[in-house]
Structures are given as C-alpha cells and as structure tokens.
Amino acid sequence: MAGKKIIAICQLGGEFETNRDGSLSYRGGDAHAIDIDDQMKFNEFKMEVAEMFNCSIDTMYIKYFLPGNNKTLITISNDKDLKRMIKFHGDSVTADVYVIMEEIVALDVSNLPASRSSRTTLSETVLPVDAPLDIVDGIVDDTTQPEVTLDAALDIVDDTNHVDTHMIIPAEISPIFSIVSSNDEKHAKGAQQWQNTITGVGQRFNSVHEFRESLRKYAIAHQFAFRYKKNDSHRVTVKCKAEGCPWRIHASRLSTTQLICIKKMNPTHTCEGAVATTGHQATRSWVASIIKEKLKVFPNYKPKDIVNDIKQEYGIQLNYFQAWRGKEIAKEQLQGSYKEAYNQLPFFCERIMETNPGSLATFTTKEDSSFHRLFVSFHASLYGFQQGCRPLLFLDSIPLKSKYQGTLLAATAADGDDGVFPVAFAVVDAESDDNWHWFLLQLKSALSTSCPITFVADRQKGLRESIADIFTGSYHAYCLRYLTEQFIRDLKGQFSHEVKRLMVEDFYAAAYASSPESFQRSIESIKSISLEAYNWIVQSEPLNWANSYFHGARYNHMASNFGELFYSWASDAHELPITQMVDVIRGKIMELIYTRRADSIQWLTRLTPSMEEKLKKENHKVHPLQVLLSAGSTFEVRGDTIEMVDIDHWDCSCKGWQLTGLPCCHAIAVLGCMGRSPYDYCSRYFTTESYRLTYSESVNPIPNADVPVLKDSSQLTVTVTPPPTRRPPGRPTTKRYGSQEVVKRQLQCSRCKGHGHNKSTCKEFI
C-alpha cells in the first residue's frame, strides 16, 4: 500500500461516552485534519499534532478505533503502529484519531486562603474550569446515617438509575489526575470548584439527594466534617462535627413541590479543621462519581492510585477500602450488572450466531438455573484452523478472578508462522473432568472433521479419557511442563536443588531425544541418581511424550501453554461481566485476524517468515555433508553422523524432518544433489498461501449484544443466575507459565562465580 494517503481527523478536548451496546462515542472538543501517508514517522506525526493543538508532545496519547469496532481503543506508540492504522483504513479517505492528554498542573498558591476560616468567604479563589462541565449519571443516594465518619459503614447502592444533574467532573479525560504542587496540599484543585455549591438561605435544589451531594462537595471544598441532626425525605438539618462550632444549615421541602430549599444557615466556623484531610465526606459513591470517567478509558486504575490521585486532586485522604469500593461501584455503573450479564447469555449466544454465521455459541445451566458453562467458537476460527493450520491443538486453562470466579478453558492452534491462533474457548464454573469432557464434545461438534488431531494437554483432569473417547484416532501428547511439575512433586527422596535440576535436564533430554537409544541414555543418567525417579519416568507412558516413541505430529511443540497470548486477553478482561468479557475476547480475535491478514499481504516469500528463517539455518549446515548417491529414493549422508534419507517418504534417520515438517540439513543436501527445491518438501501448513487461508475469514462485531429482543411474544425466556461461587477474600493465586524455577535456576558460587557448586564446596580457594 505504498504511497497510500489518508486524512487523519485529530480530536482533542472531548470525552468518550459508553453506548448501550458497549461501543464508545466521542463528544465535544476541537478537531483538525492532517494528511498522512505510510512514509510518515510517528514522531513527525506527533509533533505536527502537538503544534496544531498547541500542547506538549511529552504528555500526549494518540488512539484510534479499528474499522467496524468502536469498543476498543488502539494506541499508536511507534512507526509500526502508525503504518498499521493507515493499512487498516486503506478503504477509507479519513481516519478518526483521538488525542488524550496527561495533564500536570502546578498551582499558584499565592492567592489561596491562608486560614481555614477564610475559605468560607473567599469564593474568588475558585480556579476556572476551562472545559465545559459534564453530567454524570448513576450517582446514588448514599447516606441516611446520623453521623458521617471515616470508620462508619459505607453507603449502600439503592438507586442506580438516579441522575444527578449537578455532579461536576473535569471534561477532559487525562491518564492521571492533575498533580498539585502546593504548600497547602489540603486545598487541592478539584475541590476548589465546589466552594460555592452552597450559597446560602434561599438556594433551591431539585431533590434531597442533590442537596446532600452539594453539601458533601461544599464540606470537602471547605475542609470540615459534619453530622446529620435530621435527615429524611423532606428535611435535612446538619451541623459541623467539631464540638462548639456554630456552623449549621437547615433545608426542607417547599410545600406542594419536590424542591428543597435552604431555610436557615450559619456560615461561620470557629473550629480548627483537625479532620481536614480525612475521608469523612468521601463516601464510596462519591469516589465512584469522581473516578468513573477515568476508569472508562483506563480500566486497570488501581485503588492505591485512586487514593493518591484523590489526595492530590481533592486534598482528601481515603483508605484503600474506600477506594476499592468506589471503583467497584464505578465499574458496575460503566459495565452494567454482573448478575444481569448472566441473564443475557441466551440472547448473547443468539447474537453471536446471527452476526457470525457458522459459529457455535451455547451454554448450560444447573437445576437451580445457575450458570454452569458457556462455549464459544467463531466461524473465522473454525475455518482458519481447518483450512490453514496443522491438525494440532493445545488445551489449557486459567482461573478467572472475576466476582463469581470460574475458569476459562481454551483450545488454541499454531498458524504457519508459529503464532497463536484461537480456535475455541469456554467459561465454566470450575475446572473438572466433566467440564473438560463437555468442552471437547462441543469442540468436536463445531469442527465436524474426521481428520486425526494431535492434542497437547495435561494428562490429568480427565483429558486422557475424554480425548480418546471423543476424538477417536487422534493423539494425546502430554504437556512436558505439567509432567515435569508432577515429576518434581512425586519425588520423595531428599534431593538438593542442584540434583533436581540435573534430573529435570535429563528428563527434557529424554523427551526431545529423536531415537530410542538417545532416550535410553538420558533416563539411565537419571537412574544413576535415583532408581525411584527412573521408575517414575518408565511408568509415565513415554509413548505420549517422548519424541522417539510418539506417533502423532506435534511439530516439536512440547507444552500446552502455547496460547499464552490468548490467556493474557482473558486475564485483561476477567473483571468484566461475562458477556462483556467474551465480547472483549471476540474483539481481540477480530483485531488479530485483521492485523495478521494485512501483514501477510506484504510477504513475498513462499514460506512464512519464521519458517523461511528455519530453512535457511538448516541450509547453512549442508556444506560439510557428503551424499552417497543411490539409484533408489534412499540416500546415505555423512557428516558428524551417518544418516539415511528417504526422499519419497520425507524421512531422515535424524528425525528432524519428521519432527518439524521442514527438510533437515541431510535432506537438503540430498535434494541439492538431485536438483530439487527444498521448498517442494516443506509441510504445506508453512506456506504463505496456507497462512493467508488461516486469516481469510473475519470475526464480525455483535451490535446491541446486551439488548434482548424476543422473536415473538410467545417466546419463552430462559433465566440464568450467577453461579453460587464468589471470589474469596485475599489475593488470588497466579498461575505460572513457562518452565518451573527448578529448571531455570543454576547453582552459582559466591566466591569464584562459577556454576554447579557453592562456596562451601568451591575448590578454587582451597
């Protein structure tokens, strides 16, 4: 797409709003247009945007939407990202680009009030708000308690549909709250705009709730705590919490209306403001209203950062629990109810199959209508796997840390460039033999193939029996990582860390050994250390994990955690309600297919880039080899070893050809003597053509996924309730991927810095 130009519509100063279908819309702000092409560098683009808006290049984030997907913002951070954006908008004349600023503000404290008592009278110290203020919905009436204290029980959400027309927030969304640099840190920028929310006798409010919220902002701005003397639906009387302080206010309903009017007010404070920076007035719903807009753009906003930012922005010291509960309320206001998401599953599954014909989305419930399991596989994934991928699937799982826990089961494949290709996934209430069996049944139904498949998976959790029963004639390769962990756990001898490491190394050598002789040498080495370990390996069914005995084709993939990229998507979205989590994963798959399809259009080689590189490495080893020609199809190749190559059967005695699907150096040497191209003897799955077939179909968006539509009035609705499990207290456990520490760590001497011994056995200094 050389020379392709588009017009970037750059927008700054507005804000994102979440629509009912979960998509984002941008409202307000300024817009300017820039001509860009695929030769423009990211820094040039960024400098032009900064100059156009007269803003700092160092505090700028640039984001955009993929065509057809307004739910996920993509960040441009380098030249490659910018070129991809231009590629993705290849069929368009324009592309919308959103500029988000990270604002760092230093306050001029020379005009700030010197004493607390003056704060109630010096309204001219309110900082101007440059951007238009926005209306925030979903604010909850959160207190009917007689006294508001830091240790008091927090408010209970009882009206999530209420709209507060006077909640004020900064219109510009910035990645962090403004940092206040002031000697009087208590009197922060955010609170200054609230100094006049209460003006005095005669001021009217639309409801009691609106008056309470205004009163809370006023107290925060003026740094005092208050207590309710009377607090009901038609009257509120409040006094300063400090003993002897005369500040007092009384408001009540105007007759025949719902309006609340301030009837009496004593604005004078005589207290010293000892509670100025505590979180007396910062209820969790107030915290939610403050952080909601930022949380919309930055969903990984942490409670400890909320505590720091509100301290800097509003001068209020929250505790961690207040911040966490405020974030939970804001998340529910933004994302919707977790419970309602489960009830939407029947409609959600229908929408998936309607918008993506050929896909399979199904769920089951228990007898009490509680959620049991959900299976999803998109047509683009099924088609791509069957048309372009090796018949090789990796089965693994990760725990979900959502409100109702659960586990994600997944089947991923390897594309022709050895990239992760998601095929199917399921959300289940718990990882069990029964749930794995159900998952494989759905997978079998979705694939509709009789071709033998090699599965790389754990041998536990009922997978051994389920794979054999459901996918008859297929192969089950035990995941070497899980096998190694089990091996270490089952060793009962008192072995040192170094000895365990040596045994694991021999275990891996036995697994990768290409011949039975090499396999036997490796396990004999283990036998010399521990007969128990040797017997464990012999009884662990090497037929299912050792290269020298395994009959399936796993292309040298030994572990089931190949799909780490896919699991990271689920981990990033695990706190969302179930339907939104699935839709985030769908969006990631859609983006992956779109990106890789666009990238492969530029490839000019017969094989995919990684396979081209592997073939070149084998070709470099050919020079010292000697080929003894033969009239048949079997040849002898001499080098460091003597190997037999059968060209007709794509076989070499070194097993490299069979294990990888690419000709080994011995086969390339023979093919060179025969005047044949090694490309004709590579697995078809490694060709650029097959790779493009893998990504030829698209995953479509699911509009209005959260709005159930009945086909007719007589249609019966299925009720789905959340599973009975809830997230336990404490930090969730993290599932470790990759080799275990016992494999990685090597003993190092602190004296000579050598490996394999420690300072007590070091011979260097004896």
LOTISE-86404 format. One record per residue (C-alpha): x, y, z. Coordinates in steps of 0.1 Angstrom, whole numbers, plus 5000, padded with zeros to 4 digits. Each point is the difference from the previous one (the first is absolute). Layout:
BEGIN
XYZ;...
END
This chain:
BEGIN
500050005000;503050234992;499050364996;496649965016;498750325015;497250065024;498750305019;500449975038;497250185018;501850085033;497750085029;500850145034;498150135030;496949784998;499149695019;498949654993;496549885008;499049645003;496949904979;497649725009;501749754977;503450065018;501450224971;501650335007;499050344985;502150315002;498250335009;501350364999;503550144997;501950144970;500949834968;502750064973;501049814969;503449884990;501149824968;502149695009;501449714979;501949685008;503450184997;499350245029;501849925032;498149995033;502150275016;499350244971;496349935002;500150055038;501950334996;497550134974;497149915023;501650175029;500750324980;496550004986;498349985034;502850205018;500649735025;502949815014;501349704981;501249835032;496649975015;498149884970;498349664993;498749934965;497349744995;497549884972;497349744994;500349714975;497550034972;496749855011;501149975037;499250305022;500549815032;503849975003;502450304997;503349914984;503150205011;502550134975;503450005016;502549944972;500550014962;498749654995;496750095019;499550304977;500649804968;497549745013;497450275006;500450124964;499749644987;496949935020;498450314985;501149914965;496550014987;499250335016;500950364992;500050115037;500949855033;498950145034;502950055024;499550095037;502650195020;499949955037;502250225022;501749925032;499850325019;502550115027;498950315018;501950215025;497850245020;500950355007;499450015038;500550375004;496350074997;498849715021;498450075034;502450005029;497649875026;497249755001;497450255013;500650234970;499149724976;496350055006;500250354988;502650034973;498149854970;502350194976;502749745006;498049744980;502149894970;498450054966;498949694982;501050044963;498149714985;496349965001;498749805029;498349674995;497049835016;500749675017;497249755005;499649715024;500850195032;498549835030;498350145030;502549875024;499350115036;497350025025;502349965030;499950255028;503850044999;502549984972;503349875012;503049834985;499449675017;496250004994;498549744978;500050114964;496850074981;497949744982;499150034964;496250024998;499350214969;502349944971;497750184975;500050335018;501550294980;501950285018;499850314978;502550195021;502949755004;503050194985;503149834986;502850124978;499049974964;503449904987;501049645008;503649985010;502049695007;500850125036;498350255022;501750345000;502950015024;499850295024;503250175010;499050215030;501150085035;496349975010;499549664985;496649965018;498450264978;500449834967;498850104966;497149764996;498350115032;500350374991;497349994974;497549895028;500550295023;496750164989;497849704998;498350135031;499350384997;497650065029;496450045010;497549984971;502149774978;497949734985;500749644990;498049754979;500149735026;501349915034;502749794984;501250304980;500250205031;502049735019;502449974971;500550384998;500550015038;502649734998;501950184973;499850325020;501449835031;502849854979;500950344985;500050175034;501749725018;497649915028;497949715011;496350015009;497449795017;496349974992;497550115027;497049934978;500149814968;497049884981;498250034967;498750365006;502450175025;503750005008;501750175029;503849995003;502550145023;503850015001;501449695017;502650205020;498750065036;498950355006;500350114963;496850214991;499949914963;496649864993;497649964970;496349904997;498249934968;496449864994;497649944972;497950294986;496349925004;498349834970;503349954983;503049765000;502450295003;502350035030;500850355013;502650125025;498050175028;502750075025;503850024999;502850115023;503150014978;502550085027;502649745011;502050035033;501649664998;503649934990;499249744974;501949715016;498249764977;500850204969;501749724980;498149695012;497449834979;497050095021;497950124971;501549784973;497449724997;500649734975;497350134976;501850345001;503349824992;498249824972;498750324984;503550155001;501949714984;497349874976;501150194969;503649915005;499249645007;498149994967;503350074981;502449845024;498349685014;503149895019;499850305023;501249865034;498650095034;503350125013;500350244970;496450125007;501150075036;503050204988;498250194973;497050115021;502450115027;501850224974;496950114981;497650065029;502150005031;498149715015;501849705016;498149684992;500849665013;500549704976;496649865007;498150324991;501950024967;499449634992;496250025007;499850324980;501649834971;497649715003;497050234998;501550204971;500749674981;496449895004;498750334989;502249984969;499849634992;496649915013;499049745025;501949675003;496749825008;498250154970;502949894977;499349635009;496350054992;500950144966;501949694989;497149844980;499750324979;503850054999;500549654985;497350064974;501650334990;503449834996;498649744976;497850264982;502950244993;502649734994;498349724980;501749675004;501050075036;499049805030;499050175033;498249795026;499649995038;498549785027;498650065034;499549795031;496749895014;499750325020;500550214968;503450115012;502750034974;502049694992;502050054968;500350194967;501749894968;500950244972;501849944966;499850244972;499649894963;503250194991;502049805025;498549674990;500550074963;503550125005;501049705021;498649754975;501350174969;503450135010;501349865033;501749685009;497749745016;501550095034;498150155030;501250125033;497649965030;500550205031;498150205026;500450315022;498050105031;497850314996;500350255028;496650154994;497350065026;498649654995;503349834993;499849724974;502649864976;500850074964;500649684979;501650064966;501149824968;502750194980;501849904969;503350104984;499950194967;502549964972;502350265016;499849835034;497650275013;497249935024;496649954983;497049985023;497549724989;497549975029;499650095036;497649945029;499150165033;499149745026;499250025037;503049785009;502749804983;498949635002;500049684980;496350054991;500650364988;503049894978;497949724986;497250244991;502450254985;501549734977;496549884990;499250364989;503350034982;499449684981;496650124990;501450334988;502949864980;498049724983;503249834988;501249644999;503650114996;502249875028;501150285023;503050015023;499150165034;502750145023;498550005034;500349895036;499549635007;497950085031;496550155003;498449734980;501550114968;501749674992;496649815000;498050284984;502450064971;500149624993;496249975002;499050314980;502750044974;500549634990;503349944982;501550335012;503250035021;500550135034;503550155007;500550065037;501150365008;503649985011;499750295023;497249845020;501849674999;503250165014;498050165029;498449675008;503549834998;501450245026;497049975023;500149635000;503749965008;500149895036;503850005005;501850295017;501750144969;501750334999;498950274976;503049934977;499349634998;496450074991;501150234973;502349744985;497249745000;497650254983;502750074974;500349634993;496249974999;499850274973;502949844981;498049675001;496950174987;501850184971;502149694991;499349904964;501049635004;499349735026;503749975007;500350375009;496949985021;501449705019;503450175006;498250305016;497849805024;503049785009;501750325012;497050065022;500149645012;503650065012;498650275023;496749845012;498449674992;496750145011;500250294975;501049754973;497049785007;497650305000;501150094965;499749654987;496549975014;498950354987;499149884965;502950134979;498049904970;498050325006;502850255006;503449874987;500850104964;501649664993;496849825008;497150244993;498049924969;498250334995;501350324984;500550285025;502850184980;502350025030;497450185022;500449845034;497950215023;496350095001;500550375010;500750104964;496950225001;501350255026;499150294978;496349895001;500149955037;501450355005;496950134982;497749825024;502150125030;499750364989;496249974997;499249765029;498550265022;497350094975;496549845001;500049674981;498450134967;502450304999;503049785007;499049774971;499550304978;503450145009;501649674990;498050014968;501350354992;503649885007;499549704976;498550244974;503050235003;502549724999;498549864967;499850354985;503650085009;501649674989;498150004968;501250354992;503649915009;500049684978;499050204969;503550155000;501849665001;501849904968;501549675012;498649654994;500149925037;499050215030;502950215014;500849785030;500049694979;502250164973;502550085028;500049645013;500549874965;502950234994;501749885033;499749644988;501450104966;503150155017;500949665015;500149834965;503550104989;502149735019;497649724992;500849724976;497249834981;500449644986;497849984969;497649724995;497849884972;497049985023;498450255023;502249935031;503350185004;502849995025;501350335013;503250025019;501150285024;500549995037;497649714999;498849764972;496350054992;497649834975;497750224980;496949874982;498850274977;496849824989;498849975036;501350335013;502149825026;503450045015;501549785027;500950315020;496250055004;500450384994;497950004968;497149805016;500050205033;500050354985;498349964966;503050174983;502849824982;503149955022;503550084989;500549644988;496850014979;501050344985;503449854991;498449714981;497450234983;502950234989;501749704984;496849904982;499450364988;496850035019;498750305021;499749945037;496850224999;498249724983;500649785030;498850235027;496749955018;497250184982;499050165034;503150214999;499350174967;498950364997;497049884981;498849795029;500750285024;497850234980;497249745000;500349985038;499150375002;497750034970;496750015019;499050295024;498450015034;497150244999;499050255027;496949925022;497850315000;497650055030;501349685016;498550115033;496550084987;497849695000;497549994971;497249745001;499149854966;496349985010;497950065031;499649635007;503749935001;501149865033;502950175018;502749805017;501150135034;503749975008;501350105034;503650045011;501849695013;499949965038;503850055003;501350345009;503550135000;501749925033;501850275021;503750054995;502350024971;499149754972;502649744991;501950054967;500449724976;503649974990;500949944963;503349894985;502649775016;500149975037;502750165020;501649665006;500849984963;501250364997;502150065031;503749905001;502149985031;502750275000;503050035022;500250345018;503849975001;501249914965;496750084983;500149664984;496949784994;499149665013;501350045036;499850245030;502750165021;500149715025;501049764973;502150244980;503549864992;501350334985;501150145034;501149675017;
END
